[in-house]
């Protein structure tokens, strides 16, 4: 059994009937960056309804562990446990569990997609891309694998590959909201603002039929703000904050839109909410400092700029 040097966790790569153990390098998560355009949701790869509540996940984990005590060689139970552990944000434990499962039963495309998402959580995109491409070789028309692979390429800055994958998804499923939305983000990243806006408006219009996801509105609003169309962005971002009142990015972007469209008082209020919701985000403190400075509150502005600088320094030291 051949192994690459460097540490764990380990997952098994299937090549025909031969199982080759591969020790994968898991990179440490990079310091969090200040949010920049285009916006990315915190769980970018989740299918709608993919992640149950934490209470349900804990109950499922306990039930599966009991089953595995009785049947330790149950591959289906191990695959289910691997999924639950990923959804609980325990990627290393999940990968270890998937490794055990794969030694008993060859994984399918969806199980390999879940393995790849563990590597996304570990900020190890090369390995995530590898397993998604392997999953795609099993099921070339699996839209969720295609979508997740597109998101990985997008995150790595390979926009052409991401665009091609989103277009493949939409060719198979023209109503795939996330693919439409993310295609708009690709066009924005490629400096095609007209195509970006048109595509993001399609996504927002679809989302408006059953408004439960703030991201189509947040992304459209962000593009409008960043192209000096803040007044148009305000009503779009108000929808986002109504859907997700505890979303700091929604309030931050709405605050910027309000301030840039001449409503400084309401803009400051929204930015203050963003900072309350995410007090350790240096970018939010910086934007609040700018808003304070523009409104004449110089002491408050200096305090926010100093805190932003301090939080950035902390991140650099990690």
Beta strands, then each sheet from edge to edge (+ up, - down):
strand 1: 10-15
strand 2: 18-23
sheet 1: 1+ 2-
end
